[in-house]
Amino acid sequence: MIVKLANQLIYFLNQVSDMTSDGQLINMYDSPKTLTAELINFFFYGILSENKKGSK
């Protein structure tokens, strides 16, 4: 279980590295710093916010 999670994290970090060097993606943001902040937020908080009411 831990090995699988570690492999997933390594894979994601490699993808983030590729994204930060993608010119088309960089052009979607005001600056590379903004892109980096968005990627960090995605990594820590995910793509969807937690539904506090009625969550299972």
PDB file with SEQRES, HELIX, SHEET and CRYST1 records, atoms N, CA, C and O in Angstrom:
SEQRES   1 A   56  MET ILE VAL LYS LEU ALA ASN GLN LEU ILE TYR PHE LEU          
SEQRES   2 A   56  ASN GLN VAL SER ASP MET THR SER ASP GLY GLN LEU ILE          
SEQRES   3 A   56  ASN MET TYR ASP SER PRO LYS THR LEU THR ALA GLU LEU          
SEQRES   4 A   56  ILE ASN PHE PHE PHE TYR GLY ILE LEU SER GLU ASN LYS          
SEQRES   5 A   56  LYS GLY SER LYS                                              
HELIX    1 AA1 ILE A    2  THR A   20  1                                  19    
HELIX    2 AA2 GLY A   23  ILE A   26  1                                   4    
HELIX    3 AA3 PRO A   32  TYR A   45  1                                  14    
CRYST1    1.000    1.000    1.000  90.00  90.00  90.00 P 1           1          
ATOM      1  N   MET A   1       0.830  -1.196   0.000  1.00  0.00           N  
ATOM      2  CA  MET A   1       0.000   0.000   0.000  1.00  0.00           C  
ATOM      3  C   MET A   1       0.877   1.263   0.000  1.00  0.00           C  
ATOM      4  O   MET A   1       0.645   2.184  -0.782  1.00  0.00           O  
ATOM      5  N   ILE A   2       1.871   1.295   0.871  1.00  0.00           N  
ATOM      6  CA  ILE A   2       2.746   2.464   0.966  1.00  0.00           C  
ATOM      7  C   ILE A   2       3.577   2.618  -0.302  1.00  0.00           C  
ATOM      8  O   ILE A   2       3.809   3.738  -0.759  1.00  0.00           O  
ATOM      9  N   VAL A   3       4.027   1.505  -0.871  1.00  0.00           N  
ATOM     10  CA  VAL A   3       4.821   1.551  -2.101  1.00  0.00           C  
ATOM     11  C   VAL A   3       3.968   2.103  -3.239  1.00  0.00           C  
ATOM     12  O   VAL A   3       4.443   2.909  -4.039  1.00  0.00           O  
ATOM     13  N   LYS A   4       2.708   1.670  -3.312  1.00  0.00           N  
ATOM     14  CA  LYS A   4       1.805   2.162  -4.358  1.00  0.00           C  
ATOM     15  C   LYS A   4       1.608   3.667  -4.220  1.00  0.00           C  
ATOM     16  O   LYS A   4       1.667   4.386  -5.217  1.00  0.00           O  
ATOM     17  N   LEU A   5       1.380   4.149  -3.018  1.00  0.00           N  
ATOM     18  CA  LEU A   5       1.201   5.567  -2.783  1.00  0.00           C  
ATOM     19  C   LEU A   5       2.468   6.340  -3.142  1.00  0.00           C  
ATOM     20  O   LEU A   5       2.394   7.399  -3.766  1.00  0.00           O  
ATOM     21  N   ALA A   6       3.601   5.829  -2.760  1.00  0.00           N  
ATOM     22  CA  ALA A   6       4.875   6.484  -3.093  1.00  0.00           C  
ATOM     23  C   ALA A   6       5.063   6.565  -4.603  1.00  0.00           C  
ATOM     24  O   ALA A   6       5.499   7.594  -5.120  1.00  0.00           O  
ATOM     25  N   ASN A   7       4.737   5.490  -5.311  1.00  0.00           N  
ATOM     26  CA  ASN A   7       4.851   5.498  -6.770  1.00  0.00           C  
ATOM     27  C   ASN A   7       3.896   6.499  -7.400  1.00  0.00           C  
ATOM     28  O   ASN A   7       4.250   7.156  -8.379  1.00  0.00           O  
ATOM     29  N   GLN A   8       2.697   6.624  -6.858  1.00  0.00           N  
ATOM     30  CA  GLN A   8       1.730   7.596  -7.373  1.00  0.00           C  
ATOM     31  C   GLN A   8       2.233   9.025  -7.158  1.00  0.00           C  
ATOM     32  O   GLN A   8       2.098   9.872  -8.041  1.00  0.00           O  
ATOM     33  N   LEU A   9       2.805   9.289  -6.000  1.00  0.00           N  
ATOM     34  CA  LEU A   9       3.339  10.619  -5.717  1.00  0.00           C  
ATOM     35  C   LEU A   9       4.503  10.961  -6.637  1.00  0.00           C  
ATOM     36  O   LEU A   9       4.595  12.081  -7.140  1.00  0.00           O  
ATOM     37  N   ILE A  10       5.382  10.006  -6.853  1.00  0.00           N  
ATOM     38  CA  ILE A  10       6.516  10.225  -7.758  1.00  0.00           C  
ATOM     39  C   ILE A  10       6.012  10.485  -9.173  1.00  0.00           C  
ATOM     40  O   ILE A  10       6.510  11.381  -9.855  1.00  0.00           O  
ATOM     41  N   TYR A  11       5.038   9.714  -9.613  1.00  0.00           N  
ATOM     42  CA  TYR A  11       4.464   9.906 -10.943  1.00  0.00           C  
ATOM     43  C   TYR A  11       3.880  11.303 -11.075  1.00  0.00           C  
ATOM     44  O   TYR A  11       4.134  11.999 -12.058  1.00  0.00           O  
ATOM     45  N   PHE A  12       3.089  11.717 -10.072  1.00  0.00           N  
ATOM     46  CA  PHE A  12       2.470  13.042 -10.118  1.00  0.00           C  
ATOM     47  C   PHE A  12       3.526  14.143 -10.134  1.00  0.00           C  
ATOM     48  O   PHE A  12       3.400  15.106 -10.891  1.00  0.00           O  
ATOM     49  N   LEU A  13       4.546  14.018  -9.323  1.00  0.00           N  
ATOM     50  CA  LEU A  13       5.598  15.034  -9.295  1.00  0.00           C  
ATOM     51  C   LEU A  13       6.331  15.114 -10.629  1.00  0.00           C  
ATOM     52  O   LEU A  13       6.724  16.201 -11.053  1.00  0.00           O  
ATOM     53  N   ASN A  14       6.519  13.980 -11.292  1.00  0.00           N  
ATOM     54  CA  ASN A  14       7.112  13.996 -12.628  1.00  0.00           C  
ATOM     55  C   ASN A  14       6.202  14.707 -13.624  1.00  0.00           C  
ATOM     56  O   ASN A  14       6.679  15.429 -14.499  1.00  0.00           O  
ATOM     57  N   GLN A  15       4.898  14.504 -13.494  1.00  0.00           N  
ATOM     58  CA  GLN A  15       3.948  15.179 -14.373  1.00  0.00           C  
ATOM     59  C   GLN A  15       3.966  16.687 -14.128  1.00  0.00           C  
ATOM     60  O   GLN A  15       3.885  17.474 -15.071  1.00  0.00           O  
ATOM     61  N   VAL A  16       4.070  17.084 -12.867  1.00  0.00           N  
ATOM     62  CA  VAL A  16       4.150  18.511 -12.529  1.00  0.00           C  
ATOM     63  C   VAL A  16       5.391  19.125 -13.163  1.00  0.00           C  
ATOM     64  O   VAL A  16       5.343  20.241 -13.680  1.00  0.00           O  
ATOM     65  N   SER A  17       6.488  18.403 -13.122  1.00  0.00           N  
ATOM     66  CA  SER A  17       7.715  18.884 -13.736  1.00  0.00           C  
ATOM     67  C   SER A  17       7.512  19.098 -15.233  1.00  0.00           C  
ATOM     68  O   SER A  17       7.941  20.114 -15.780  1.00  0.00           O  
ATOM     69  N   ASP A  18       6.866  18.156 -15.888  1.00  0.00           N  
ATOM     70  CA  ASP A  18       6.576  18.299 -17.316  1.00  0.00           C  
ATOM     71  C   ASP A  18       5.655  19.497 -17.576  1.00  0.00           C  
ATOM     72  O   ASP A  18       5.843  20.231 -18.546  1.00  0.00           O  
ATOM     73  N   MET A  19       4.665  19.688 -16.707  1.00  0.00           N  
ATOM     74  CA  MET A  19       3.716  20.792 -16.896  1.00  0.00           C  
ATOM     75  C   MET A  19       4.396  22.148 -16.764  1.00  0.00           C  
ATOM     76  O   MET A  19       4.050  23.086 -17.482  1.00  0.00           O  
ATOM     77  N   THR A  20       5.352  22.259 -15.861  1.00  0.00           N  
ATOM     78  CA  THR A  20       6.001  23.553 -15.658  1.00  0.00           C  
ATOM     79  C   THR A  20       6.929  23.927 -16.804  1.00  0.00           C  
ATOM     80  O   THR A  20       7.392  25.065 -16.879  1.00  0.00           O  
ATOM     81  N   SER A  21       7.205  22.980 -17.699  1.00  0.00           N  
ATOM     82  CA  SER A  21       8.029  23.298 -18.864  1.00  0.00           C  
ATOM     83  C   SER A  21       7.217  23.286 -20.159  1.00  0.00           C  
ATOM     84  O   SER A  21       7.783  23.378 -21.249  1.00  0.00           O  
ATOM     85  N   ASP A  22       5.900  23.173 -20.043  1.00  0.00           N  
ATOM     86  CA  ASP A  22       5.006  23.177 -21.199  1.00  0.00           C  
ATOM     87  C   ASP A  22       4.640  24.621 -21.543  1.00  0.00           C  
ATOM     88  O   ASP A  22       3.899  25.272 -20.807  1.00  0.00           O  
ATOM     89  N   GLY A  23       5.163  25.115 -22.667  1.00  0.00           N  
ATOM     90  CA  GLY A  23       4.944  26.505 -23.064  1.00  0.00           C  
ATOM     91  C   GLY A  23       3.483  26.873 -23.214  1.00  0.00           C  
ATOM     92  O   GLY A  23       3.082  27.974 -22.838  1.00  0.00           O  
ATOM     93  N   GLN A  24       2.672  25.961 -23.764  1.00  0.00           N  
ATOM     94  CA  GLN A  24       1.248  26.243 -23.945  1.00  0.00           C  
ATOM     95  C   GLN A  24       0.555  26.421 -22.593  1.00  0.00           C  
ATOM     96  O   GLN A  24      -0.281  27.310 -22.434  1.00  0.00           O  
ATOM     97  N   LEU A  25       0.899  25.585 -21.633  1.00  0.00           N  
ATOM     98  CA  LEU A  25       0.305  25.700 -20.295  1.00  0.00           C  
ATOM     99  C   LEU A  25       0.787  26.971 -19.604  1.00  0.00           C  
ATOM    100  O   LEU A  25      -0.006  27.674 -18.977  1.00  0.00           O  
ATOM    101  N   ILE A  26       2.070  27.270 -19.713  1.00  0.00           N  
ATOM    102  CA  ILE A  26       2.620  28.479 -19.089  1.00  0.00           C  
ATOM    103  C   ILE A  26       1.913  29.724 -19.615  1.00  0.00           C  
ATOM    104  O   ILE A  26       1.666  30.662 -18.858  1.00  0.00           O  
ATOM    105  N   ASN A  27       1.587  29.739 -20.908  1.00  0.00           N  
ATOM    106  CA  ASN A  27       0.916  30.891 -21.507  1.00  0.00           C  
ATOM    107  C   ASN A  27      -0.503  31.102 -20.996  1.00  0.00           C  
ATOM    108  O   ASN A  27      -1.075  32.172 -21.203  1.00  0.00           O  
ATOM    109  N   MET A  28      -1.078  30.112 -20.338  1.00  0.00           N  
ATOM    110  CA  MET A  28      -2.424  30.244 -19.773  1.00  0.00           C  
ATOM    111  C   MET A  28      -2.423  31.016 -18.455  1.00  0.00           C  
ATOM    112  O   MET A  28      -3.485  31.374 -17.945  1.00  0.00           O  
ATOM    113  N   TYR A  29      -1.249  31.273 -17.906  1.00  0.00           N  
ATOM    114  CA  TYR A  29      -1.120  31.939 -16.611  1.00  0.00           C  
ATOM    115  C   TYR A  29      -0.350  33.243 -16.770  1.00  0.00           C  
ATOM    116  O   TYR A  29       0.408  33.424 -17.723  1.00  0.00           O  
ATOM    117  N   ASP A  30      -0.561  34.148 -15.817  1.00  0.00           N  
ATOM    118  CA  ASP A  30       0.112  35.447 -15.854  1.00  0.00           C  
ATOM    119  C   ASP A  30       1.620  35.313 -15.733  1.00  0.00           C  
ATOM    120  O   ASP A  30       2.374  36.091 -16.318  1.00  0.00           O  
ATOM    121  N   SER A  31       2.052  34.321 -14.972  1.00  0.00           N  
ATOM    122  CA  SER A  31       3.489  34.133 -14.761  1.00  0.00           C  
ATOM    123  C   SER A  31       3.749  32.683 -14.364  1.00  0.00           C  
ATOM    124  O   SER A  31       2.835  31.981 -13.933  1.00  0.00           O  
ATOM    125  N   PRO A  32       4.990  32.237 -14.509  1.00  0.00           N  
ATOM    126  CA  PRO A  32       5.326  30.879 -14.044  1.00  0.00           C  
ATOM    127  C   PRO A  32       5.058  30.706 -12.542  1.00  0.00           C  
ATOM    128  O   PRO A  32       4.731  29.610 -12.087  1.00  0.00           O  
ATOM    129  N   LYS A  33       5.200  31.784 -11.790  1.00  0.00           N  
ATOM    130  CA  LYS A  33       4.938  31.724 -10.348  1.00  0.00           C  
ATOM    131  C   LYS A  33       3.462  31.387 -10.082  1.00  0.00           C  
ATOM    132  O   LYS A  33       3.153  30.609  -9.179  1.00  0.00           O  
ATOM    133  N   THR A  34       2.557  31.974 -10.870  1.00  0.00           N  
ATOM    134  CA  THR A  34       1.128  31.699 -10.716  1.00  0.00           C  
ATOM    135  C   THR A  34       0.826  30.248 -11.063  1.00  0.00           C  
ATOM    136  O   THR A  34       0.065  29.583 -10.360  1.00  0.00           O  
ATOM    137  N   LEU A  35       1.420  29.758 -12.147  1.00  0.00           N  
ATOM    138  CA  LEU A  35       1.246  28.353 -12.526  1.00  0.00           C  
ATOM    139  C   LEU A  35       1.731  27.432 -11.416  1.00  0.00           C  
ATOM    140  O   LEU A  35       1.049  26.471 -11.061  1.00  0.00           O  
ATOM    141  N   THR A  36       2.888  27.718 -10.879  1.00  0.00           N  
ATOM    142  CA  THR A  36       3.446  26.898  -9.804  1.00  0.00           C  
ATOM    143  C   THR A  36       2.521  26.894  -8.586  1.00  0.00           C  
ATOM    144  O   THR A  36       2.308  25.845  -7.977  1.00  0.00           O  
ATOM    145  N   ALA A  37       1.976  28.048  -8.229  1.00  0.00           N  
ATOM    146  CA  ALA A  37       1.053  28.132  -7.095  1.00  0.00           C  
ATOM    147  C   ALA A  37      -0.195  27.286  -7.350  1.00  0.00           C  
ATOM    148  O   ALA A  37      -0.676  26.604  -6.445  1.00  0.00           O  
ATOM    149  N   GLU A  38      -0.718  27.328  -8.569  1.00  0.00           N  
ATOM    150  CA  GLU A  38      -1.893  26.526  -8.912  1.00  0.00           C  
ATOM    151  C   GLU A  38      -1.592  25.034  -8.823  1.00  0.00           C  
ATOM    152  O   GLU A  38      -2.410  24.263  -8.323  1.00  0.00           O  
ATOM    153  N   LEU A  39      -0.432  24.632  -9.301  1.00  0.00           N  
ATOM    154  CA  LEU A  39      -0.062  23.218  -9.239  1.00  0.00           C  
ATOM    155  C   LEU A  39       0.123  22.746  -7.800  1.00  0.00           C  
ATOM    156  O   LEU A  39      -0.258  21.627  -7.456  1.00  0.00           O  
ATOM    157  N   ILE A  40       0.704  23.592  -6.967  1.00  0.00           N  
ATOM    158  CA  ILE A  40       0.870  23.245  -5.550  1.00  0.00           C  
ATOM    159  C   ILE A  40      -0.490  23.114  -4.877  1.00  0.00           C  
ATOM    160  O   ILE A  40      -0.720  22.175  -4.115  1.00  0.00           O  
ATOM    161  N   ASN A  41      -1.393  24.053  -5.157  1.00  0.00           N  
ATOM    162  CA  ASN A  41      -2.739  23.967  -4.575  1.00  0.00           C  
ATOM    163  C   ASN A  41      -3.449  22.702  -5.039  1.00  0.00           C  
ATOM    164  O   ASN A  41      -4.114  22.034  -4.248  1.00  0.00           O  
ATOM    165  N   PHE A  42      -3.310  22.372  -6.325  1.00  0.00           N  
ATOM    166  CA  PHE A  42      -3.926  21.150  -6.831  1.00  0.00           C  
ATOM    167  C   PHE A  42      -3.363  19.933  -6.109  1.00  0.00           C  
ATOM    168  O   PHE A  42      -4.108  19.026  -5.739  1.00  0.00           O  
ATOM    169  N   PHE A  43      -2.061  19.914  -5.912  1.00  0.00           N  
ATOM    170  CA  PHE A  43      -1.419  18.784  -5.244  1.00  0.00           C  
ATOM    171  C   PHE A  43      -1.937  18.614  -3.816  1.00  0.00           C  
ATOM    172  O   PHE A  43      -2.242  17.498  -3.395  1.00  0.00           O  
ATOM    173  N   PHE A  44      -2.037  19.710  -3.073  1.00  0.00           N  
ATOM    174  CA  PHE A  44      -2.426  19.613  -1.665  1.00  0.00           C  
ATOM    175  C   PHE A  44      -3.929  19.536  -1.449  1.00  0.00           C  
ATOM    176  O   PHE A  44      -4.378  18.861  -0.522  1.00  0.00           O  
ATOM    177  N   TYR A  45      -4.715  20.207  -2.278  1.00  0.00           N  
ATOM    178  CA  TYR A  45      -6.157  20.300  -2.025  1.00  0.00           C  
ATOM    179  C   TYR A  45      -7.005  19.533  -3.023  1.00  0.00           C  
ATOM    180  O   TYR A  45      -8.203  19.364  -2.795  1.00  0.00           O  
ATOM    181  N   GLY A  46      -6.434  19.066  -4.112  1.00  0.00           N  
ATOM    182  CA  GLY A  46      -7.197  18.323  -5.114  1.00  0.00           C  
ATOM    183  C   GLY A  46      -7.979  19.244  -6.030  1.00  0.00           C  
ATOM    184  O   GLY A  46      -7.935  20.467  -5.898  1.00  0.00           O  
ATOM    185  N   ILE A  47      -8.679  18.643  -6.939  1.00  0.00           N  
ATOM    186  CA  ILE A  47      -9.398  19.426  -7.936  1.00  0.00           C  
ATOM    187  C   ILE A  47     -10.758  19.896  -7.422  1.00  0.00           C  
ATOM    188  O   ILE A  47     -11.279  20.907  -7.894  1.00  0.00           O  
ATOM    189  N   LEU A  48     -11.329  19.190  -6.477  1.00  0.00           N  
ATOM    190  CA  LEU A  48     -12.635  19.552  -5.931  1.00  0.00           C  
ATOM    191  C   LEU A  48     -12.515  19.845  -4.448  1.00  0.00           C  
ATOM    192  O   LEU A  48     -11.732  19.216  -3.737  1.00  0.00           O  
ATOM    193  N   SER A  49     -13.299  20.807  -3.991  1.00  0.00           N  
ATOM    194  CA  SER A  49     -13.300  21.083  -2.552  1.00  0.00           C  
ATOM    195  C   SER A  49     -14.206  20.060  -1.862  1.00  0.00           C  
ATOM    196  O   SER A  49     -15.120  19.497  -2.464  1.00  0.00           O  
ATOM    197  N   GLU A  50     -13.921  19.848  -0.600  1.00  0.00           N  
ATOM    198  CA  GLU A  50     -14.703  18.898   0.174  1.00  0.00           C  
ATOM    199  C   GLU A  50     -16.093  19.479   0.432  1.00  0.00           C  
ATOM    200  O   GLU A  50     -16.230  20.652   0.779  1.00  0.00           O  
ATOM    201  N   ASN A  51     -17.113  18.651   0.258  1.00  0.00           N  
ATOM    202  CA  ASN A  51     -18.474  19.055   0.543  1.00  0.00           C  
ATOM    203  C   ASN A  51     -18.740  18.846   2.028  1.00  0.00           C  
ATOM    204  O   ASN A  51     -18.924  17.716   2.480  1.00  0.00           O  
ATOM    205  N   LYS A  52     -18.759  19.939   2.782  1.00  0.00           N  
ATOM    206  CA  LYS A  52     -18.901  19.832   4.246  1.00  0.00           C  
ATOM    207  C   LYS A  52     -20.288  19.323   4.643  1.00  0.00           C  
ATOM    208  O   LYS A  52     -20.413  18.533   5.579  1.00  0.00           O  
ATOM    209  N   LYS A  53     -21.340  19.776   3.930  1.00  0.00           N  
ATOM    210  CA  LYS A  53     -22.699  19.375   4.268  1.00  0.00           C  
ATOM    211  C   LYS A  53     -23.070  18.141   3.466  1.00  0.00           C  
ATOM    212  O   LYS A  53     -22.919  18.109   2.245  1.00  0.00           O  
ATOM    213  N   GLY A  54     -23.547  17.144   4.155  1.00  0.00           N  
ATOM    214  CA  GLY A  54     -24.031  15.945   3.494  1.00  0.00           C  
ATOM    215  C   GLY A  54     -22.943  15.041   2.941  1.00  0.00           C  
ATOM    216  O   GLY A  54     -23.231  14.143   2.149  1.00  0.00           O  
ATOM    217  N   SER A  55     -21.715  15.260   3.340  1.00  0.00           N  
ATOM    218  CA  SER A  55     -20.654  14.382   2.855  1.00  0.00           C  
ATOM    219  C   SER A  55     -20.751  13.039   3.564  1.00  0.00           C  
ATOM    220  O   SER A  55     -21.188  12.954   4.712  1.00  0.00           O  
ATOM    221  N   LYS A  56     -20.339  12.001   2.864  1.00  0.00           N  
ATOM    222  CA  LYS A  56     -20.456  10.653   3.424  1.00  0.00           C  
ATOM    223  C   LYS A  56     -19.159  10.204   4.042  1.00  0.00           C  
ATOM    224  O   LYS A  56     -19.076   9.091   4.562  1.00  0.00           O  
TER     225      LYS A  56                                                      
END                                                                             
